[in-house]
Amino acid sequence: MENQKQIVEILNDLIEINNDRAEGFERAANDINDENIDLKAIFEKFGSQSRSNITQLASLIGSRGEMAEDGNTILGTIHRAWIDIKATFGGSDRHSILSECERGEDAIKKAYQEALQENDLGEDVRETLLSQQKDIQASHDAIKALRDVSK
C-alpha cells in the first residue's frame, strides 16, 4: 500500500509541473508580439501537450482510487512571474523568450527523469511516463533549436 501512495505522490508532482508548463506556454503564447507570431502556434501546441499529459496522469491516479491534485509548484509560479517581469521590462526579444521556455523545459525533463528512477512504478505508469518524456524531449529540442537560430 505504501508503494501506491508513493506512486500517486510522484504522479501528482508531475501533474503540478505539467500545470506550470501549460500555463507558462499559454502565457508566452498570449504575450507574443507580431515579430514572433510564428511561436504562438508552437507554444499553444506544447501547452496542449501538457494538458493532455495531465489528463493521462490523473487517469492513472484515479485508477488507484485516489484524487489528482490540480495545483502548481512554487518554482513554476516564480518562473512565470520572472517571464512576466522580463516581458514588461524589455526582455521580450525572441532569444530571451526561447531561453526562458528552454529553462522551463529543462525543469520538466528533470522531473520526469527523477520520477522514472523509481523502480516500482508499475508497467502502466512507466509506459505512460516514458511516452510523455519522449514528447517533452522532442519539445525541448525544438525550443532549443529555435533558440540557437535566434542568436
BAFI-3210 file (N, C-alpha, C; in Angstrom, 3 decimals, decimal comma, padded with zeros to 6 digits):
// residues 151
n [1|2|3|4|5|6|7|8|9|10|11|12|13|14|15|16|17|18|19|20|21|22|23|24|25|26|27|28|29|30|31|32|33|34|35|36|37|38|39|40|41|42|43|44|45|46|47|48|49|50|51|52|53|54|55|56|57|58|59|60|61|62|63|64|65|66|67|68|69|70|71|72|73|74|75|76|77|78|79|80|81|82|83|84|85|86|87|88|89|90|91|92|93|94|95|96|97|98|99|100|101|102|103|104|105|106|107|108|109|110|111|112|113|114|115|116|117|118|119|120|121|122|123|124|125|126|127|128|129|130|131|132|133|134|135|136|137|138|139|140|141|142|143|144|145|146|147|148|149|150|151]
n.u [000,816|001,974|003,649|001,784|000,887|003,220|003,558|001,278|001,929|004,203|003,020|001,222|003,062|004,123|001,843|001,563|003,893|003,401|001,126|002,330|003,965|002,073|000,622|002,705|003,484|001,044|000,782|003,062|002,372|000,183|001,405|002,996|004,597|004,053|006,289|007,208|005,223|005,097|005,826|003,636|001,748|003,348|003,869|001,251|000,695|002,514|001,590|-000,922|-000,099|000,884|-001,513|-002,836|-001,083|-001,585|-004,220|-003,852|-002,158|-003,799|-005,759|-004,348|-003,925|-006,570|-007,268|-006,113|-007,684|-007,514|-007,521|-006,572|-004,287|-004,489|-002,842|-000,073|003,518|005,655|008,055|007,394|005,473|007,051|008,803|007,047|006,351|008,806|009,086|007,022|008,019|010,350|009,190|007,791|009,826|011,329|012,560|011,626|012,576|013,145|015,150|015,398|012,810|012,691|014,852|013,951|011,769|013,110|014,454|012,342|011,569|013,798|013,435|011,086|011,909|013,847|012,219|010,737|012,816|013,687|011,347|011,153|013,233|012,330|011,803|009,536|007,193|005,177|003,922|002,030|002,212|004,954|005,150|003,447|004,776|007,255|006,464|005,395|007,706|009,322|007,939|008,172|010,940|011,325|009,939|011,497|013,887|013,057|012,459|015,013|016,457|015,197|015,867|018,668|018,962|018,042|020,009]
n.v [-001,199|001,206|001,691|002,344|004,782|006,288|006,218|007,659|010,129|010,809|010,977|013,085|015,147|015,356|016,173|018,740|020,035|019,828|021,416|023,883|024,090|024,103|026,459|028,301|028,165|028,916|031,515|032,658|032,374|034,091|036,528|037,053|039,096|040,740|040,280|037,821|036,021|033,516|031,765|031,442|029,357|027,145|027,340|027,123|024,512|023,041|023,718|022,537|019,910|019,421|019,681|017,428|015,493|015,852|014,948|012,224|011,466|012,025|010,139|007,781|008,095|008,092|005,476|004,197|004,694|007,196|010,839|013,263|015,985|019,519|021,705|024,064|024,219|025,888|026,852|026,961|028,974|031,126|031,134|031,797|034,354|035,614|035,484|037,240|039,644|039,985|040,341|042,703|044,553|044,726|042,327|040,840|039,914|037,559|035,609|035,762|035,010|032,361|031,260|031,363|029,646|027,289|026,875|026,250|023,879|022,325|021,934|020,360|018,127|017,136|016,494|014,340|012,538|012,039|010,916|008,564|007,120|005,721|002,463|000,786|001,526|000,392|-001,129|000,214|002,884|003,442|003,090|005,139|007,415|007,236|007,606|010,218|011,543|011,246|012,841|015,325|015,657|015,926|018,322|020,045|019,916|021,119|023,739|024,484|024,373|026,414|028,536|028,538|029,274|031,823|033,485]
n.w [000,000|000,705|-001,465|-003,491|-002,545|-002,792|-005,576|-006,388|-005,284|-006,804|-009,344|-008,897|-008,435|-011,003|-012,349|-011,275|-012,261|-014,976|-015,089|-014,513|-016,775|-018,898|-018,292|-018,429|-021,160|-022,312|-021,352|-022,510|-025,219|-025,365|-024,906|-027,050|-029,428|-032,631|-034,284|-033,508|-034,027|-035,180|-033,201|-031,599|-032,302|-031,839|-029,084|-028,132|-028,917|-027,313|-024,779|-024,887|-025,122|-022,534|-021,110|-022,026|-021,014|-018,289|-018,071|-018,665|-016,546|-014,344|-014,774|-014,294|-011,569|-010,663|-011,290|-009,256|-007,165|-006,036|-005,757|-008,122|-007,796|-008,487|-008,582|-008,747|-008,882|-006,545|-007,583|-010,280|-010,331|-009,578|-011,756|-013,894|-013,051|-013,354|-016,138|-016,806|-015,712|-017,242|-019,776|-019,378|-018,917|-021,256|-021,984|-024,105|-026,472|-029,103|-028,563|-025,748|-024,907|-025,874|-024,508|-021,845|-022,074|-022,712|-020,342|-018,648|-019,881|-019,336|-016,611|-016,473|-017,848|-016,080|-013,890|-014,891|-015,395|-012,781|-011,681|-013,144|-012,127|-010,000|-008,980|-008,648|-010,171|-011,632|-014,577|-016,237|-015,416|-015,819|-018,617|-019,562|-018,532|-019,847|-022,502|-022,379|-021,568|-023,817|-025,701|-024,428|-024,471|-027,223|-027,624|-026,062|-027,525|-029,909|-029,052|-028,159|-030,561|-032,022|-030,356|-030,609|-033,294|-033,157|-032,186]
ca.u [000,000|002,888|004,115|000,722|000,914|004,396|003,268|000,320|002,678|005,029|002,117|000,732|004,166|004,199|000,685|001,878|004,871|002,719|000,306|003,260|004,397|000,938|000,353|003,827|003,378|-000,148|001,104|004,013|001,621|-000,660|002,238|003,846|004,403|003,877|007,509|007,422|003,910|005,277|005,991|002,341|001,204|004,251|003,619|-000,083|000,815|003,197|000,662|-001,929|000,582|000,899|-002,892|-003,074|-000,301|-002,292|-005,371|-003,351|-001,651|-004,957|-006,407|-003,549|-004,201|-007,936|-007,312|-005,592|-008,650|-007,131|-007,861|-005,418|-004,170|-004,555|-002,099|001,179|004,663|006,104|009,078|006,713|004,858|008,158|009,303|006,098|006,485|010,034|008,770|006,231|008,911|011,208|008,366|007,456|010,997|012,083|013,171|010,695|013,156|012,955|016,127|015,041|011,596|013,025|015,736|013,099|011,000|014,017|014,721|011,182|011,632|014,826|012,857|010,150|012,720|014,455|011,158|010,429|013,972|013,656|010,200|011,437|014,239|011,600|011,780|008,252|006,125|004,134|004,119|001,168|002,769|006,245|004,894|002,900|005,826|008,247|005,858|005,353|009,087|009,778|007,336|008,766|012,303|011,191|009,562|012,698|014,830|012,526|012,671|016,456|016,866|014,706|016,684|020,010|018,849|017,678|021,153]
ca.v [000,000|002,353|001,925|003,046|006,158|006,922|006,395|008,764|011,354|011,091|011,402|014,424|016,083|015,551|016,997|020,125|020,639|019,970|022,631|025,010|024,142|024,522|027,875|029,077|028,266|029,688|032,919|033,086|032,486|035,293|037,721|037,133|040,271|040,406|039,787|036,428|035,374|032,110|030,974|031,294|028,012|026,186|027,425|026,569|023,057|022,482|023,867|021,488|018,651|019,269|019,441|016,011|014,746|015,954|014,049|010,850|011,253|011,995|008,848|006,782|008,283|007,642|004,011|003,745|005,073|008,476|012,054|014,020|017,389|020,390|022,932|024,392|024,232|027,234|027,274|027,300|030,282|032,083|031,175|032,570|035,754|036,110|035,699|038,474|040,773|040,179|040,874|044,078|045,431|044,660|041,039|040,104|039,545|036,148|034,782|035,744|034,197|030,950|030,836|031,111|028,430|026,141|026,679|025,521|022,520|021,606|021,571|019,243|016,947|016,644|015,897|013,026|011,662|011,643|010,022|007,274|006,401|004,875|001,108|000,095|002,380|-000,368|-001,057|001,230|004,202|003,579|003,240|006,487|008,417|007,162|008,221|011,665|012,024|011,309|014,032|016,505|015,780|016,468|019,733|020,730|020,014|022,104|025,060|024,736|024,652|027,750|029,475|028,605|030,015|033,229|034,241]
ca.w [000,000|000,755|-002,827|-004,213|-002,055|-003,392|-007,000|-006,502|-004,991|-007,983|-010,420|-008,555|-008,684|-012,453|-012,719|-010,911|-013,184|-016,269|-014,954|-014,665|-018,174|-019,726|-018,029|-018,941|-022,616|-022,644|-021,092|-023,542|-026,480|-025,288|-024,843|-028,255|-030,278|-034,043|-034,925|-033,091|-034,108|-035,557|-031,983|-030,926|-032,542|-031,179|-027,641|-027,885|-029,070|-026,146|-023,660|-025,074|-024,818|-021,083|-020,662|-022,315|-020,016|-017,012|-018,157|-018,564|-015,185|-013,449|-015,000|-013,572|-010,142|-010,448|-011,347|-007,961|-006,148|-005,424|-006,500|-008,605|-007,402|-009,660|-008,293|-009,410|-007,985|-006,169|-008,545|-011,527|-010,135|-009,611|-013,137|-014,693|-012,640|-013,972|-017,552|-016,849|-015,445|-018,414|-020,859|-019,027|-018,965|-022,492|-022,267|-024,947|-027,748|-029,422|-027,864|-024,324|-024,766|-026,088|-023,415|-020,679|-022,357|-022,599|-018,911|-018,155|-020,429|-018,571|-015,308|-016,600|-018,213|-014,842|-013,074|-015,456|-015,148|-011,373|-011,474|-013,772|-011,343|-009,059|-009,531|-008,525|-010,680|-012,317|-016,032|-016,840|-015,097|-016,502|-020,053|-019,767|-018,270|-020,926|-023,683|-022,149|-021,534|-025,215|-026,303|-023,788|-025,008|-028,586|-027,476|-025,589|-028,639|-030,856|-028,443|-028,163|-031,956|-032,333|-029,578|-031,200|-034,559|-032,882|-031,642]
c.u [000,863|003,379|003,063|000,699|002,067|004,166|002,323|001,023|003,537|004,156|001,560|001,813|004,283|003,009|000,988|002,850|004,292|001,765|001,164|003,633|003,274|000,662|001,471|003,764|002,154|000,100|002,056|003,289|000,775|000,147|003,126|003,539|004,411|005,124|007,825|006,149|004,018|005,427|004,659|001,788|002,052|003,973|002,247|-000,059|001,446|002,350|-000,414|-001,346|000,593|-000,503|-003,272|-002,323|-001,031|-003,473|-004,937|-002,876|-002,799|-005,704|-005,664|-003,793|-005,602|-008,056|-006,755|-006,495|-008,348|-007,586|-006,587|-005,459|-004,194|-003,803|-000,882|002,291|005,034|007,139|008,456|006,069|005,922|008,679|008,365|006,160|007,727|009,815|007,984|007,109|009,790|010,418|008,056|008,637|011,908|012,751|012,301|011,267|013,090|013,898|015,782|013,816|011,938|013,963|014,935|012,281|011,885|014,327|013,565|011,173|012,696|014,265|011,920|010,880|013,316|013,406|010,809|011,591|013,967|012,512|010,497|012,545|013,596|011,414|010,398|007,081|004,933|004,262|003,276|001,719|004,072|006,047|004,378|003,983|006,882|007,722|005,819|006,755|009,634|009,225|007,930|010,190|012,266|010,825|010,753|013,665|014,369|012,736|014,154|016,945|016,420|015,528|018,050|020,016|018,624|018,848|021,608]
c.v [001,267|002,706|002,684|004,523|006,938|007,180|007,577|010,098|011,766|011,626|012,800|015,479|016,383|016,356|018,464|020,762|020,743|021,156|023,870|025,203|024,651|026,013|028,767|029,255|029,072|031,173|033,449|033,276|033,759|036,577|037,927|038,411|039,838|039,823|038,337|035,598|033,892|031,202|030,663|029,874|026,947|026,170|026,850|025,038|022,438|022,630|022,788|020,104|018,401|019,038|017,973|015,119|014,714|014,992|012,594|010,531|011,157|010,670|007,729|006,877|007,761|006,129|003,391|004,184|006,373|009,630|012,793|015,441|018,246|021,692|023,118|024,306|025,678|027,735|027,668|028,669|031,371|032,255|032,006|034,048|036,377|036,373|037,005|039,703|041,051|040,791|042,341|045,018|045,164|043,333|040,197|039,815|038,024|035,241|034,666|034,866|032,722|030,425|030,524|029,842|027,191|025,843|025,910|024,083|021,689|021,117|020,372|017,974|016,311|015,941|014,502|012,053|011,154|010,672|008,623|006,496|005,482|003,491|000,485|000,940|001,583|-000,133|000,043|002,639|004,420|003,835|004,641|007,551|008,412|007,820|009,743|012,256|012,186|012,561|015,314|016,725|016,382|017,954|020,570|020,958|021,043|023,522|025,435|025,096|026,050|028,815|029,657|029,400|031,499|034,069|035,335]
c.w [000,000|-000,649|-003,638|-003,817|-002,695|-004,882|-007,202|-006,238|-006,191|-009,118|-010,144|-008,750|-010,180|-012,967|-012,426|-011,899|-014,601|-016,243|-015,151|-016,134|-019,066|-019,537|-018,546|-020,448|-023,038|-022,431|-022,164|-024,879|-026,495|-025,338|-026,074|-029,028|-031,744|-034,699|-034,570|-033,182|-034,495|-034,339|-031,302|-031,090|-031,853|-029,680|-027,287|-027,972|-027,819|-024,883|-023,700|-024,758|-023,310|-020,534|-020,909|-021,322|-018,678|-016,990|-017,994|-017,150|-014,180|-013,578|-014,265|-012,062|-009,816|-010,454|-010,069|-006,807|-005,440|-006,314|-006,888|-008,061|-008,656|-009,478|-009,168|-008,386|-007,668|-007,166|-009,880|-011,449|-010,191|-011,033|-014,018|-014,332|-013,277|-015,463|-017,702|-016,661|-016,661|-019,567|-020,615|-019,222|-020,162|-022,792|-023,171|-026,331|-027,895|-028,624|-026,375|-024,069|-024,853|-025,007|-022,159|-020,874|-022,232|-021,133|-018,265|-018,633|-019,707|-017,238|-015,439|-017,032|-016,961|-013,969|-013,587|-015,242|-013,721|-011,101|-012,010|-013,061|-010,306|-009,697|-009,591|-009,001|-011,203|-013,807|-016,672|-016,613|-015,863|-018,002|-020,372|-019,593|-019,361|-022,201|-023,541|-022,157|-022,958|-025,901|-025,728|-024,290|-026,412|-028,542|-027,028|-026,743|-029,669|-030,333|-028,499|-029,569|-032,369|-031,614|-030,225|-032,507|-034,314|-032,399|-032,554]
res [m|e|n|q|k|q|i|v|e|i|l|n|d|l|i|e|i|n|n|d|r|a|e|g|f|e|r|a|a|n|d|i|n|d|e|n|i|d|l|k|a|i|f|e|k|f|g|s|q|s|r|s|n|i|t|q|l|a|s|l|i|g|s|r|g|e|m|a|e|d|g|n|t|i|l|g|t|i|h|r|a|w|i|d|i|k|a|t|f|g|g|s|d|r|h|s|i|l|s|e|c|e|r|g|e|d|a|i|k|k|a|y|q|e|a|l|q|e|n|d|l|g|e|d|v|r|e|t|l|l|s|q|q|k|d|i|q|a|s|h|d|a|i|k|a|l|r|d|v|s|k]
***
